[in-house]
Amino acid sequence: MTIGTSGDAAAARGLNAGCDAWYSVIGGTFPEPALALTRAAQAGRHRQALEESRRLEPLWDLFARHGSLRVVAAAAAHLGLTARSNLPLPLRGLNAEERARLVAVVEQLRLHT
């Protein structure tokens, strides 16, 4: 049995507090920042883990506004990993304005697969 954290915006705090795992929504789409945050926390570099999480704050803000599933689905489509329409019905993807904001955040944070 493991004790983990969910909710990506709280991952650094959870891992720093001793959680064994992070059940991440970004880990598959953006493995590099997820791994950097996790490794920092596991190595006891708590400040670095928190700084990585703060760097990702614009992404966390989108999650809070639109839900992490919808945001990561749109990001995967933007990166060409999936078709544009990739959520099962009845879930709706982000609208054009929301997608444009997501693309800006992905570019600002230099998030890539």
C-alpha positions in Angstrom: 0.0 0.0 0.0 1.2 3.5 -0.8 0.1 6.9 0.3 -0.1 9.3 -2.6 -1.2 12.7 -3.6 -3.5 13.6 -6.4 -4.3 17.1 -7.7 -1.2 18.2 -9.5 -1.1 21.6 -8.0 -0.6 20.0 -4.6 1.9 17.4 -5.7 5.0 19.2 -4.4 3.5 19.7 -1.0 2.3 16.1 -0.8 5.6 14.6 -1.9 7.5 17.0 0.4 5.3 15.8 3.3 6.3 12.2 2.6 3.7 10.8 0.2 5.0 7.7 -1.7 3.4 8.5 -5.0 1.9 11.3 -7.1 -1.1 10.2 -9.2 -0.4 12.8 -11.8 -2.5 14.0 -14.8 0.5 15.7 -16.5 2.9 12.8 -16.1 2.0 11.1 -19.4 1.8 14.2 -21.5 4.6 16.3 -19.9 6.9 13.8 -18.2 9.9 16.1 -17.8 8.4 18.6 -15.4 6.6 15.9 -13.5 9.8 13.9 -13.1 11.8 17.0 -12.1 9.3 17.9 -9.4 9.2 14.3 -8.1 12.9 13.7 -8.1 13.5 16.9 -6.3 11.1 16.0 -3.5 12.4 12.5 -3.3 15.9 13.8 -2.9 14.9 16.1 -0.1 15.3 19.2 -2.3 11.9 20.5 -1.1 12.4 24.1 -2.1 13.3 23.0 -5.7 10.1 20.9 -5.8 8.0 23.8 -4.7 9.8 26.1 -7.2 9.0 23.7 -10.1 5.4 23.6 -9.0 5.3 27.4 -8.8 6.7 27.5 -12.4 3.8 25.4 -13.5 1.3 27.7 -11.8 -0.2 29.0 -15.1 -1.1 25.3 -15.9 -2.5 24.8 -12.5 -4.7 27.9 -13.0 -6.1 26.4 -16.2 -6.8 23.1 -14.3 -8.7 25.1 -11.7 -10.8 26.9 -14.3 -11.5 24.0 -16.7 -10.6 20.8 -15.1 -7.3 18.9 -15.5 -8.8 16.3 -17.8 -10.1 18.8 -20.3 -6.8 20.8 -20.2 -4.5 17.9 -20.7 -6.7 16.5 -23.5 -6.5 19.8 -25.3 -2.7 19.9 -24.7 -2.3 16.4 -26.1 -4.3 17.4 -29.2 -2.2 20.6 -29.6 1.0 18.5 -29.5 -0.3 16.1 -32.1 -0.5 13.2 -29.7 -4.2 12.7 -30.2 -7.0 13.8 -32.5 -8.5 17.3 -31.7 -11.7 15.7 -30.5 -10.4 13.2 -28.0 -12.8 13.2 -25.0 -15.6 10.7 -24.7 -19.2 12.0 -24.9 -20.7 13.8 -23.0 -17.5 15.6 -22.1 -16.8 18.7 -24.0 -13.3 20.0 -24.9 -12.1 23.5 -24.5 -13.5 26.2 -26.8 -11.3 28.1 -29.2 -10.5 30.9 -26.7 -9.7 28.5 -24.0 -7.5 26.4 -26.4 -5.6 29.6 -27.4 -4.9 30.3 -23.8 -3.7 26.8 -23.2 -1.4 27.0 -26.3 0.1 30.2 -24.9 0.7 28.6 -21.5 2.3 25.5 -23.1 4.6 27.8 -25.1 5.3 30.1 -22.2 6.3 27.1 -20.0 8.1 25.4 -22.8 6.2 22.2 -22.2 6.9 19.4 -24.6 6.5 15.7 -24.6 
